[in-house]
């Protein structure tokens, strides 16, 4: 069996379909069970429910951005092995996306209205990272995932004490993100220069600060 070679038009349509599925539809997942399936759904006070929903909305948008980054990087990756690694990581990130959306519904909330905008920006950043070379692209993945782990740790501290469902989801996400970072470095990822790492943190603050409310 030979690998299919896609035309530029095919690639454009595939990426457009992935974007629609990520932002508006049902993305392809690995089929892993939701970590919160056995968690007790405690009755939260209205203020606790609002806080949990805002935090999960931020995390949902983070997963939208992760999809866009991986898809952009896969589009411009130079080696097939790196492209395959990006595609597999993207599918695992889709699990997170689905879990966060389910939890948002349980909390009577909704995804951020800014998701299409953040998807487009993250896709462009991912494509540029891939153009810089696979070594730097993998390094970008590792740094992104390290920052996400820190971000998830902060959210776990902020969640209402009895929100075990949201906590179970974030704990599994944190474990997966740390693994993605380790794999990216093991595959040859380079440590990014400090100015780029600081810029990434600044962009992340804009995303988290806006989607917490919108």
C-alpha positions in Angstrom: 0.0 0.0 0.0 1.4 3.4 -0.9 0.8 6.7 0.9 -1.6 9.0 -0.8 -0.1 12.3 -1.9 -2.5 15.2 -1.4 -2.8 18.1 -3.8 -2.7 21.6 -2.3 -6.4 21.8 -2.8 -6.9 18.5 -0.9 -4.7 19.8 2.0 -6.6 23.1 2.1 -10.0 21.2 2.3 -8.7 18.8 5.0 -7.4 21.6 7.2 -10.6 23.6 6.7 -12.6 20.5 7.7 -10.4 20.0 10.8 -10.9 23.7 11.7 -14.7 23.4 11.5 -14.7 20.2 13.5 -12.5 21.8 16.2 -14.4 25.1 16.6 -17.9 24.1 15.8 -18.3 20.3 15.5 -17.2 16.9 16.9 -13.5 16.4 16.4 -12.0 12.9 16.0 -10.9 11.5 19.4 -9.1 8.4 20.6 -12.2 7.2 22.3 -10.7 7.3 25.8 -13.3 7.5 28.5 -13.9 10.9 30.1 -11.9 11.0 33.4 -14.9 12.6 35.1 -17.2 9.7 34.3 -17.0 8.3 37.9 -16.5 11.6 39.7 -19.2 12.7 42.0 -21.2 15.7 40.7 -21.4 17.8 43.8 -23.9 20.6 44.0 -21.9 23.8 43.7 -22.8 27.2 45.0 -23.7 29.6 42.2 -20.4 31.5 42.6 -18.5 28.2 42.6 -20.3 27.1 39.5 -19.5 30.3 37.7 -15.8 30.1 38.6 -15.5 26.5 37.5 -17.3 27.3 34.2 -15.0 30.2 33.5 -11.9 28.1 34.2 -13.1 25.2 32.0 -13.9 27.7 29.3 -10.3 28.9 29.4 -9.1 25.3 29.2 -11.5 24.5 26.3 -10.1 27.5 24.3 -6.6 26.3 25.2 -7.4 23.0 23.6 -8.8 24.7 20.5 -5.5 26.5 20.2 -3.5 23.3 20.8 -5.4 21.7 17.8 -4.6 24.7 15.6 -0.9 24.7 16.6 -0.5 21.0 15.9 -2.4 21.2 12.6 -0.3 24.2 11.5 2.9 22.5 12.5 1.9 19.2 10.7 1.2 21.2 7.6 4.7 22.6 7.4 6.7 19.8 9.0 9.7 18.6 7.0 9.9 15.0 8.1 7.0 12.5 7.8 7.9 11.1 11.3 7.4 14.6 12.8 4.2 15.2 10.9 2.8 11.8 12.2 3.8 12.8 15.7 2.0 16.1 15.4 -1.1 14.3 14.0 -1.2 11.8 16.9 -0.7 14.4 19.5 -3.6 16.4 17.9 -5.9 13.5 18.2 -5.1 13.1 21.9 -5.7 16.8 22.4 -9.1 16.3 20.9 -9.9 14.1 23.9 -9.3 17.1 26.1 -11.4 19.3 23.9 -14.4 16.9 24.1 -14.0 16.5 27.9 -13.9 20.2 28.5 -16.9 20.8 26.3 -18.9 18.2 28.1 -18.0 19.7 31.4 -19.0 23.2 30.2 -22.5 21.8 29.4 -22.8 20.2 32.8 -21.9 23.6 34.3 -24.6 25.3 32.2 -22.0 27.3 30.3 -20.6 27.6 26.8 -17.3 27.8 24.9 -15.7 31.1 24.2 -17.1 33.2 21.4 -13.5 34.1 20.5 -12.5 30.5 19.6 -12.5 31.1 15.8 -10.2 34.0 16.2 -7.8 32.2 18.5 -7.8 29.1 16.2 -6.8 31.2 13.3 -4.0 32.9 15.2 -2.7 29.6 16.7 -2.8 27.9 13.3 -0.6 30.6 11.8 1.9 30.4 14.7 2.1 26.7 14.3 2.7 26.9 10.6 5.5 29.4 11.1 7.0 27.2 13.8 7.0 24.3 11.4 8.6 26.4 8.7 11.5 27.2 11.1 12.5 23.5 11.0 11.5 20.3 12.8 14.0 20.8 15.6 12.5 24.2 16.5 9.0 23.0 15.8 9.4 20.2 18.3 11.0 22.6 20.8 7.9 24.9 20.4 5.7 21.9 21.2 7.7 21.1 24.3 7.7 24.7 25.6 4.0 25.1 24.9 3.2 21.9 26.8 5.4 23.0 29.7 3.5 26.3 30.0 0.2 24.4 29.7 1.2 22.2 32.6 1.9 25.2 34.8 -1.4 26.8 33.7 -3.3 23.6 34.6 -1.6 23.4 38.0 -2.8 26.9 38.7 -6.3 26.1 37.7 -6.3 23.0 39.9 -5.5 25.3 42.8 -8.4 27.6 41.9 -11.1 25.1 41.3 -13.9 24.9 43.9 -12.9 22.3 46.5 -15.8 19.9 45.7 -15.7 20.1 41.9 -14.2 16.6 41.5 -15.4 16.3 37.9 -13.5 19.3 36.6 -10.5 18.3 38.7 -10.4 14.8 37.2 -10.4 16.2 33.7 -7.6 18.7 34.4 -5.5 16.1 36.2 -5.6 13.8 33.1 -4.9 16.7 30.8 -1.9 17.7 32.9 -0.5 14.2 32.7 -1.0 14.0 28.9 0.6 17.5 28.3 3.7 16.6 30.3 4.0 13.4 28.2 3.7 15.3 25.0 6.5 17.7 26.1 8.8 14.8 27.0 8.2 13.1 23.7 8.9 16.3 21.8 12.2 16.8 23.5 13.2 13.1 23.0 12.5 13.5 19.3 15.1 16.2 19.0 13.3 19.4 20.1 15.5 22.4 20.8 15.1 24.7 23.8 13.6 28.0 22.6 15.4 31.3 23.3 14.1 33.2 26.4 12.5 36.1 24.4 10.4 33.6 22.5 9.4 31.8 25.7 8.4 35.1 27.2 6.4 36.1 24.1 4.5 32.8 24.3 3.6 33.5 27.9 2.4 37.0 27.0 0.1 35.6 24.2 -1.2 33.0 26.6 -2.1 35.6 29.1 -4.2 37.5 26.5 -6.0 34.3 25.6 -6.7 33.3 29.3 -7.6 36.8 30.3 -10.2 37.3 27.6 -11.8 33.8 27.4 -12.3 33.8 31.2 -15.0 36.4 30.6 -16.1 35.9 27.0 
